[in-house]
């Protein structure tokens, strides 16, 4: 099973895609879908305060420690 090992941010600092341990670069929405379906581990889909489905890491409070890979 793959895990998230890095991410890509846009110039506003928003996460736009993730890099998996298998070397795939997947969009935020695809990562959300794969986390929901148990395809990638280490992240979870949860609702934010507005009821929007977002990704969050299981062990940390944020994705800040993940490297920004290109």
C-alpha positions in Angstrom: 0.0 0.0 0.0 1.3 3.5 -0.9 1.8 6.4 1.5 2.2 10.1 0.9 5.8 11.1 0.9 5.7 14.6 -0.6 3.5 17.3 -2.1 3.3 20.2 -4.5 2.0 23.6 -3.5 0.9 26.4 -5.7 2.2 30.0 -5.3 -0.5 30.7 -2.7 0.8 27.8 -0.6 -2.2 25.5 -1.2 -1.6 21.8 -1.7 -2.4 20.9 -5.3 -1.0 17.4 -5.6 0.7 14.7 -3.7 3.7 12.4 -4.4 3.2 8.8 -3.2 5.8 6.2 -2.1 5.2 4.5 -5.5 6.4 7.6 -7.3 3.0 8.7 -8.5 2.0 12.3 -8.6 -1.8 12.5 -7.9 -4.1 15.5 -7.7 -5.6 16.5 -4.4 -9.0 15.2 -5.4 -7.5 11.8 -6.5 -5.6 11.6 -3.2 -8.9 12.3 -1.4 -10.6 9.6 -3.3 -7.8 7.1 -2.8 -7.6 7.8 1.0 -11.3 7.3 1.3 -11.1 4.0 -0.6 -8.0 2.8 1.4 -5.6 2.8 -1.5 -3.2 5.2 0.2 -2.4 5.2 3.9 -1.2 7.8 6.4 -3.8 10.3 5.5 -7.5 10.5 6.2 -10.5 12.3 4.6 -12.4 14.4 7.1 -14.9 17.3 7.0 -13.7 20.8 7.8 -15.8 23.4 9.5 -17.6 24.2 6.3 -18.5 20.6 5.7 -16.0 20.3 2.8 -14.1 17.0 2.6 -10.3 17.6 3.1 -7.2 15.5 3.6 -5.3 15.5 6.9 -2.3 13.4 7.9 -2.9 10.7 10.5 0.1 11.3 12.7 0.5 15.1 12.5 -1.6 18.2 12.6 -0.6 19.4 9.2 1.4 18.6 6.0 4.0 21.2 6.9 6.8 18.6 7.5 6.2 17.0 4.1 8.8 18.0 1.5 7.7 20.1 -1.5 8.8 17.9 -4.4 8.8 18.9 -8.0 
